Amino acid sequence: MDLNRSIGYPLFIEFHRVLFGGNSISVIAYTQFFLLLASAIFFVKSLRNTLHLNKWTLFTIFIVVLTPVFYELKLANSLLSESVAYPLYLFTIGNLLIAIFQNRKKNFYYALLLLYLLICVRGQFLFLLPIIVVTALFHDGNRNFTKDKIILLLSTFAVFFTSILTDVVFHKIQHGYATTTPWTGIQISTLAFFTADKNDADALKTKDQKEYFYHIYKQISNKKLLLSQIDDTVDVTDFYYDNYVSICNGTINEQGELFFTNRGNQEEQTILNDKMSASITIPLIMDNFQKWFLMYFRIIVKGFGSAKYMIAFLFLLIASTGIFIKSKNKISKVLILFCLLLFGNIVLVALAEPAISRYTFYNNWILITILLYLFQQSFQKKSND
């Protein structure tokens, strides 16, 4: 339960430690496996009930959904927050599908409750909040704000603020500091520092900000990790991916805390570093907006795998939205939701991290589900003809 950890997964581990003592690690592996299995079954059932997929299509999707359990991340027997985040995500999306396609309002609230737990485990899932708002307000094609929609909208905002409050209260109780988990500022400032130049200090307001910027900038420059120092023959996106940890953890985090050496204990230095890095991020971005945005865009593209995949999903999103506006058919709603999940996750992750598989695998089932769903629809239509 370190200061730079959110409450969710450490509490999950502590719960097992208190109940099972020395056997807790083994029990955690079993708990994670059954959570993953139950969530996959629930998710596939929600697809079956909402999209009426045949058993072979569902079996294929089930195998794809369970792939992270046995391959690459091996979630069942790894002590990773993703091991709990993934099943919570599947439960959340499963309830969202039921709410949208079976018009069960209570499942919107189930999804929100699960999302609250999910955000407590990993903050990257904040991207689901606007998606739930959009789907709740417009999935039925009715643009009017009914009482039910207003209540659901207020509930969504409540999840956002409650998750922040939970984080602050947790750190106050556990560490004595009323703060959100101090790591976000360090992460979001990484790309801003990478694209910065020395003159950006002029965009900062306070003396502390300027001195902090010069200190961090000098360290990154000495390591030859600035965008301006990369040789033209090097792929800048690959370079950023390869050196992200060195810039973020190895420089902004370590050197930032060193900057605040005489200002409190280790935890206070961590909090000050996070707040300072966050406070200078926007000015740095605005002073180098073109360079920053191009890098941000490249990270998003890489998160999709390539530009052609991103363009394909963007086309699907735009076309499906147009079809939904005209006809309100089910296929368009499926495609809109799945595309929003893909874009929402990658766009948010890219603000703070390289969009690597550890942060994007949650949606690996989407492409195969879309293809199998469209294939089944086409096959059934031909059979009927």
JOBEL-V407842 format. One record per helix or strand. SS is the DSSP state (~ for helix, > for strand). FROM is the first residue (numbers start at 1). TO is the last residue. Records with the same first field share a line. If there is no record, write none. Layout:
SS: FROM-TO + FROM-TO
This chain:
~: 7-51 + 55-70 + 75-77 + 82-101 + 105-121 + 123-138 + 147-175 + 184-194 + 198-203 + 207-222 + 227-229 + 236-259 + 266-287 + 289-304 + 307-327 + 330-352 + 357-363 + 365-384
